[in-house]
Amino acid sequence: MVVDDEEFCLSSMKAIISKAGIDVKSQIDLCITGKEAVTQLKKATQEGLSYRLILTDFSMPELDGIQATKQMREYLHSMGIHNSDQPTIIGITGHSDEGFIALGIEAGMN
């Protein structure tokens, strides 16, 4: 899953993922808000599906990547899904401040 509120960033990520040999149309879900990503994760889990990797922007309106990650981790734990069976969540940001790394890790990003 790729989560970003900027169309340019989504397009860029699709191009990068495609170059890696992954079929973006059939293997990647795109979400434009953190709220949409949490909803999509819940839906997939309820259908018996799982994500291996989630790339999420840190800064989005309504529900940012930090908050979305916390909600995803809380939901997966509430479903009894062990950490080792949960997706890797990687935060994407243009900020280089070490504080952002700490925020991501604290929220449950890998």
Rosetta constraint file for C-alpha pairs under 8 A:
AtomPair CA 1 CA 28 HARMONIC 5.41 0.50
AtomPair CA 1 CA 29 HARMONIC 4.66 0.50
AtomPair CA 1 CA 30 HARMONIC 5.78 0.50
AtomPair CA 1 CA 31 HARMONIC 7.42 0.50
AtomPair CA 1 CA 37 HARMONIC 7.92 0.50
AtomPair CA 1 CA 51 HARMONIC 7.14 0.50
AtomPair CA 1 CA 53 HARMONIC 6.47 0.50
AtomPair CA 1 CA 54 HARMONIC 4.70 0.50
AtomPair CA 1 CA 55 HARMONIC 6.25 0.50
AtomPair CA 2 CA 10 HARMONIC 7.26 0.50
AtomPair CA 2 CA 13 HARMONIC 7.63 0.50
AtomPair CA 2 CA 28 HARMONIC 7.21 0.50
AtomPair CA 2 CA 29 HARMONIC 6.37 0.50
AtomPair CA 2 CA 30 HARMONIC 5.00 0.50
AtomPair CA 2 CA 31 HARMONIC 6.26 0.50
AtomPair CA 2 CA 54 HARMONIC 5.89 0.50
AtomPair CA 2 CA 55 HARMONIC 4.84 0.50
AtomPair CA 2 CA 56 HARMONIC 5.91 0.50
AtomPair CA 3 CA 10 HARMONIC 7.59 0.50
AtomPair CA 3 CA 30 HARMONIC 6.00 0.50
AtomPair CA 3 CA 31 HARMONIC 4.72 0.50
AtomPair CA 3 CA 32 HARMONIC 5.61 0.50
AtomPair CA 3 CA 33 HARMONIC 6.48 0.50
AtomPair CA 3 CA 34 HARMONIC 6.82 0.50
AtomPair CA 3 CA 37 HARMONIC 6.65 0.50
AtomPair CA 3 CA 54 HARMONIC 7.61 0.50
AtomPair CA 3 CA 55 HARMONIC 6.14 0.50
AtomPair CA 3 CA 56 HARMONIC 4.53 0.50
AtomPair CA 3 CA 57 HARMONIC 6.08 0.50
AtomPair CA 4 CA 9 HARMONIC 6.71 0.50
AtomPair CA 4 CA 10 HARMONIC 6.19 0.50
AtomPair CA 4 CA 31 HARMONIC 6.53 0.50
AtomPair CA 4 CA 32 HARMONIC 4.98 0.50
AtomPair CA 4 CA 33 HARMONIC 6.39 0.50
AtomPair CA 4 CA 34 HARMONIC 7.96 0.50
AtomPair CA 4 CA 56 HARMONIC 6.20 0.50
AtomPair CA 4 CA 57 HARMONIC 5.20 0.50
AtomPair CA 4 CA 60 HARMONIC 7.09 0.50
AtomPair CA 5 CA 9 HARMONIC 7.92 0.50
AtomPair CA 5 CA 10 HARMONIC 7.84 0.50
AtomPair CA 5 CA 31 HARMONIC 7.77 0.50
AtomPair CA 5 CA 32 HARMONIC 4.43 0.50
AtomPair CA 5 CA 33 HARMONIC 5.86 0.50
AtomPair CA 5 CA 57 HARMONIC 7.82 0.50
AtomPair CA 5 CA 60 HARMONIC 6.06 0.50
AtomPair CA 5 CA 61 HARMONIC 7.91 0.50
AtomPair CA 6 CA 10 HARMONIC 6.43 0.50
AtomPair CA 6 CA 32 HARMONIC 7.42 0.50
AtomPair CA 7 CA 11 HARMONIC 6.08 0.50
AtomPair CA 8 CA 12 HARMONIC 6.10 0.50
AtomPair CA 9 CA 13 HARMONIC 6.10 0.50
AtomPair CA 10 CA 14 HARMONIC 6.12 0.50
AtomPair CA 10 CA 30 HARMONIC 7.60 0.50
AtomPair CA 11 CA 15 HARMONIC 6.26 0.50
AtomPair CA 12 CA 16 HARMONIC 6.29 0.50
AtomPair CA 13 CA 17 HARMONIC 6.01 0.50
AtomPair CA 14 CA 18 HARMONIC 5.92 0.50
AtomPair CA 14 CA 24 HARMONIC 6.35 0.50
AtomPair CA 15 CA 19 HARMONIC 6.22 0.50
AtomPair CA 16 CA 20 HARMONIC 6.58 0.50
AtomPair CA 17 CA 21 HARMONIC 6.93 0.50
AtomPair CA 17 CA 22 HARMONIC 5.91 0.50
AtomPair CA 17 CA 23 HARMONIC 7.99 0.50
AtomPair CA 17 CA 24 HARMONIC 7.00 0.50
AtomPair CA 18 CA 22 HARMONIC 5.07 0.50
AtomPair CA 18 CA 23 HARMONIC 6.12 0.50
AtomPair CA 18 CA 24 HARMONIC 6.10 0.50
AtomPair CA 22 CA 27 HARMONIC 6.93 0.50
AtomPair CA 23 CA 27 HARMONIC 5.62 0.50
AtomPair CA 23 CA 28 HARMONIC 7.43 0.50
AtomPair CA 24 CA 28 HARMONIC 5.06 0.50
AtomPair CA 24 CA 29 HARMONIC 7.98 0.50
AtomPair CA 31 CA 36 HARMONIC 5.90 0.50
AtomPair CA 31 CA 37 HARMONIC 5.64 0.50
AtomPair CA 32 CA 36 HARMONIC 6.83 0.50
AtomPair CA 32 CA 37 HARMONIC 7.75 0.50
AtomPair CA 33 CA 37 HARMONIC 6.38 0.50
AtomPair CA 33 CA 60 HARMONIC 6.58 0.50
AtomPair CA 33 CA 61 HARMONIC 7.29 0.50
AtomPair CA 33 CA 62 HARMONIC 7.36 0.50
AtomPair CA 33 CA 63 HARMONIC 6.69 0.50
AtomPair CA 33 CA 64 HARMONIC 7.50 0.50
AtomPair CA 34 CA 38 HARMONIC 6.29 0.50
AtomPair CA 34 CA 56 HARMONIC 7.99 0.50
AtomPair CA 34 CA 60 HARMONIC 7.13 0.50
AtomPair CA 34 CA 62 HARMONIC 7.47 0.50
AtomPair CA 34 CA 63 HARMONIC 4.92 0.50
AtomPair CA 34 CA 64 HARMONIC 5.58 0.50
AtomPair CA 34 CA 65 HARMONIC 5.92 0.50
AtomPair CA 34 CA 67 HARMONIC 7.65 0.50
AtomPair CA 34 CA 68 HARMONIC 5.10 0.50
AtomPair CA 35 CA 39 HARMONIC 6.27 0.50
AtomPair CA 35 CA 62 HARMONIC 7.39 0.50
AtomPair CA 35 CA 63 HARMONIC 5.73 0.50
AtomPair CA 35 CA 68 HARMONIC 6.66 0.50
AtomPair CA 36 CA 40 HARMONIC 6.04 0.50
AtomPair CA 37 CA 41 HARMONIC 6.08 0.50
AtomPair CA 37 CA 68 HARMONIC 7.32 0.50
AtomPair CA 38 CA 42 HARMONIC 6.25 0.50
AtomPair CA 38 CA 68 HARMONIC 6.24 0.50
AtomPair CA 38 CA 71 HARMONIC 6.93 0.50
AtomPair CA 38 CA 72 HARMONIC 5.83 0.50
AtomPair CA 39 CA 43 HARMONIC 6.16 0.50
AtomPair CA 40 CA 44 HARMONIC 6.10 0.50
AtomPair CA 41 CA 45 HARMONIC 6.11 0.50
AtomPair CA 41 CA 50 HARMONIC 7.69 0.50
AtomPair CA 41 CA 51 HARMONIC 7.74 0.50
AtomPair CA 41 CA 72 HARMONIC 7.24 0.50
AtomPair CA 42 CA 46 HARMONIC 6.13 0.50
AtomPair CA 42 CA 75 HARMONIC 7.66 0.50
AtomPair CA 43 CA 47 HARMONIC 6.30 0.50
AtomPair CA 44 CA 48 HARMONIC 6.39 0.50
AtomPair CA 44 CA 49 HARMONIC 4.94 0.50
AtomPair CA 44 CA 50 HARMONIC 6.17 0.50
AtomPair CA 45 CA 49 HARMONIC 5.14 0.50
AtomPair CA 45 CA 50 HARMONIC 5.79 0.50
AtomPair CA 50 CA 86 HARMONIC 7.96 0.50
AtomPair CA 50 CA 87 HARMONIC 7.58 0.50
AtomPair CA 51 CA 86 HARMONIC 7.62 0.50
AtomPair CA 51 CA 87 HARMONIC 5.46 0.50
AtomPair CA 52 CA 86 HARMONIC 7.19 0.50
AtomPair CA 52 CA 87 HARMONIC 4.36 0.50
AtomPair CA 52 CA 88 HARMONIC 6.10 0.50
AtomPair CA 53 CA 87 HARMONIC 5.11 0.50
AtomPair CA 53 CA 88 HARMONIC 4.80 0.50
AtomPair CA 53 CA 89 HARMONIC 5.91 0.50
AtomPair CA 53 CA 90 HARMONIC 7.66 0.50
AtomPair CA 54 CA 87 HARMONIC 6.68 0.50
AtomPair CA 54 CA 88 HARMONIC 6.20 0.50
AtomPair CA 54 CA 89 HARMONIC 4.69 0.50
AtomPair CA 54 CA 90 HARMONIC 6.19 0.50
AtomPair CA 55 CA 89 HARMONIC 5.95 0.50
AtomPair CA 55 CA 90 HARMONIC 4.91 0.50
AtomPair CA 55 CA 91 HARMONIC 5.95 0.50
AtomPair CA 55 CA 92 HARMONIC 6.71 0.50
AtomPair CA 56 CA 65 HARMONIC 5.69 0.50
AtomPair CA 56 CA 89 HARMONIC 7.34 0.50
AtomPair CA 56 CA 90 HARMONIC 6.28 0.50
AtomPair CA 56 CA 91 HARMONIC 4.99 0.50
AtomPair CA 56 CA 92 HARMONIC 5.69 0.50
AtomPair CA 57 CA 64 HARMONIC 7.42 0.50
AtomPair CA 57 CA 65 HARMONIC 5.47 0.50
AtomPair CA 57 CA 91 HARMONIC 5.73 0.50
AtomPair CA 57 CA 92 HARMONIC 4.62 0.50
AtomPair CA 57 CA 93 HARMONIC 5.90 0.50
AtomPair CA 58 CA 64 HARMONIC 5.79 0.50
AtomPair CA 58 CA 65 HARMONIC 4.30 0.50
AtomPair CA 58 CA 66 HARMONIC 6.08 0.50
AtomPair CA 58 CA 91 HARMONIC 5.94 0.50
AtomPair CA 58 CA 92 HARMONIC 5.92 0.50
AtomPair CA 58 CA 93 HARMONIC 5.62 0.50
AtomPair CA 59 CA 64 HARMONIC 5.24 0.50
AtomPair CA 59 CA 65 HARMONIC 6.30 0.50
AtomPair CA 59 CA 93 HARMONIC 7.38 0.50
AtomPair CA 60 CA 64 HARMONIC 4.54 0.50
AtomPair CA 60 CA 65 HARMONIC 6.83 0.50
AtomPair CA 63 CA 67 HARMONIC 6.03 0.50
AtomPair CA 63 CA 68 HARMONIC 6.19 0.50
AtomPair CA 64 CA 68 HARMONIC 6.05 0.50
AtomPair CA 65 CA 69 HARMONIC 5.91 0.50
AtomPair CA 65 CA 91 HARMONIC 6.99 0.50
AtomPair CA 66 CA 70 HARMONIC 6.37 0.50
AtomPair CA 66 CA 103 HARMONIC 7.24 0.50
AtomPair CA 66 CA 104 HARMONIC 6.17 0.50
AtomPair CA 66 CA 107 HARMONIC 5.78 0.50
AtomPair CA 67 CA 71 HARMONIC 6.25 0.50
AtomPair CA 67 CA 107 HARMONIC 7.29 0.50
AtomPair CA 68 CA 72 HARMONIC 6.06 0.50
AtomPair CA 69 CA 73 HARMONIC 6.10 0.50
AtomPair CA 69 CA 89 HARMONIC 7.45 0.50
AtomPair CA 69 CA 107 HARMONIC 6.08 0.50
AtomPair CA 69 CA 108 HARMONIC 6.27 0.50
AtomPair CA 69 CA 109 HARMONIC 6.77 0.50
AtomPair CA 70 CA 74 HARMONIC 6.08 0.50
AtomPair CA 70 CA 107 HARMONIC 5.14 0.50
AtomPair CA 70 CA 108 HARMONIC 6.29 0.50
AtomPair CA 71 CA 75 HARMONIC 6.05 0.50
AtomPair CA 72 CA 76 HARMONIC 6.12 0.50
AtomPair CA 73 CA 77 HARMONIC 6.08 0.50
AtomPair CA 73 CA 108 HARMONIC 6.75 0.50
AtomPair CA 74 CA 78 HARMONIC 6.10 0.50
AtomPair CA 75 CA 79 HARMONIC 6.30 0.50
AtomPair CA 76 CA 80 HARMONIC 6.55 0.50
AtomPair CA 76 CA 81 HARMONIC 5.38 0.50
AtomPair CA 76 CA 82 HARMONIC 7.86 0.50
AtomPair CA 76 CA 86 HARMONIC 7.27 0.50
AtomPair CA 77 CA 81 HARMONIC 5.33 0.50
AtomPair CA 77 CA 82 HARMONIC 6.67 0.50
AtomPair CA 77 CA 83 HARMONIC 7.77 0.50
AtomPair CA 81 CA 85 HARMONIC 6.28 0.50
AtomPair CA 81 CA 86 HARMONIC 6.66 0.50
AtomPair CA 82 CA 86 HARMONIC 6.55 0.50
AtomPair CA 88 CA 109 HARMONIC 7.24 0.50
AtomPair CA 88 CA 110 HARMONIC 6.00 0.50
AtomPair CA 89 CA 108 HARMONIC 7.60 0.50
AtomPair CA 89 CA 109 HARMONIC 4.94 0.50
AtomPair CA 89 CA 110 HARMONIC 5.54 0.50
AtomPair CA 90 CA 109 HARMONIC 5.65 0.50
AtomPair CA 90 CA 110 HARMONIC 5.73 0.50
AtomPair CA 91 CA 104 HARMONIC 6.64 0.50
AtomPair CA 91 CA 109 HARMONIC 6.59 0.50
AtomPair CA 95 CA 100 HARMONIC 7.11 0.50
AtomPair CA 96 CA 100 HARMONIC 7.37 0.50
AtomPair CA 97 CA 101 HARMONIC 7.40 0.50
AtomPair CA 98 CA 102 HARMONIC 6.57 0.50
AtomPair CA 99 CA 103 HARMONIC 6.19 0.50
AtomPair CA 100 CA 104 HARMONIC 6.17 0.50
AtomPair CA 101 CA 105 HARMONIC 6.24 0.50
AtomPair CA 102 CA 106 HARMONIC 6.00 0.50
AtomPair CA 103 CA 107 HARMONIC 6.16 0.50
AtomPair CA 104 CA 108 HARMONIC 6.41 0.50
AtomPair CA 104 CA 109 HARMONIC 5.14 0.50
AtomPair CA 104 CA 110 HARMONIC 7.71 0.50
AtomPair CA 105 CA 109 HARMONIC 4.85 0.50
AtomPair CA 105 CA 110 HARMONIC 6.24 0.50
